[in-house]
Amino acid sequence: MSEHEKLEQAAENTAPAPAKPAKAEKKKDSKADKSANPGFFGRIGKWFKEMRSELKKVQWPTRKQTINNTLIVIVCCIVVGVFIGLFDLLAGSVISALLDLFGKG
């Protein structure tokens, strides 16, 4: 949760609940609310602004860290691939030996 949302939540929790307006006032307020609510493109623009502000808060890795992490992932993939290949070769040869032993190969 961002700091802005926390502050808004705290303000809502401490603010007293407003009295309910009369029915006539509700109709007037509903018309004003429609004009106060942003349209579709306004909401999209707001979303992009908020996304941009959140992305500024991200601590991006340096080029050296990215290269180091990429190399670690590549080496791990190669090591796991070699182990899987060896296991497959071993399992295949054991199964072939068992089939030859029992005359079904």
N, C-alpha and C positions, 0 to 999 in steps of 0.2 A: 504494500500500500504506500503510495507516495505521501510526501509530507503535506502536500496541498489537500489530499483527501482526508488525512488525519485531522488537519485543522478544521476542515469543513464539518467533519463528524463531531468534533469537540464542540464547535459552535452550535450545531443542531441539538446536541445533548444538553447544553446549558441554557439555550434560549427557551423562554416560556412559550407554551403552545398558544397560538393566536385563537381568538374567539371565532366561532363559526359565523360567517356573514349571513345576512338574511337572503331569502331566495332571489329577491330583485338584484341584490348586489352580486350574487353568484353569476347571474346571466351577464352582467356587465364585465365581471372579471374574466369570464370564460372567453369573451371576445378579445379582451386585452391579452390574455394568455396566448391565444393563437398567433397574434402578431408578434409577441415577445419570443415565442419558440422559433428557433432557427429552422429554415427549410432543409430539404435534403442536402443541397450543396453546402449549406452553412455547417451542417453536422459533419460532413466529409472534411471540410476545411478545418474544423475544430479538431477532428480526429488526427489529421496530419500534423497539426501544430503540437498536439500532446505527444504524438509519437516522436516527433523531432526532439522535443524537450527530454523525453525519456532516453532516447539514443545518445544524447549528450552526456547523460549520467553514466553510461556504460564505460567500464575500463577496458579498452580494446588492447589486445596483446601486441607486443612489438613484432617487427618483422623477424627478428632473431628467434623469439619464442614460437612464432608460427612455423618457421622452418624446422625448429627443433621438434616440436610436437608432431609435425607431418612426418619427419623421418622416423620418429618412434613408432607411429602407427604403421608405416610401411614395413619396418623391421618386424614388428609383432605379427603382421599379416603373413610375412614370408615364413617366420618361425612356425606359426600355427599351420600354414599350408604344408610345410615339410613334415610336421608330425602327423597330419592327417594322411598325407601321401604314404609315409612309412607304415602307418597302421593299416591302410588299405592294401598295400603290397603284402604285408605280413598276413592279414586276414585272408586275402586271396590265395596265397600260397598254402596256408593251413587248410583251407577248404578244398583246394585242388589235391593236396596230399591225402586228405580223408576220402575223397571220392575215388582216387586211384587205389587206395588201400582196400576199399570195399568193392572195387570192380565196376563202378558205375560211371567212370570218367572217360 
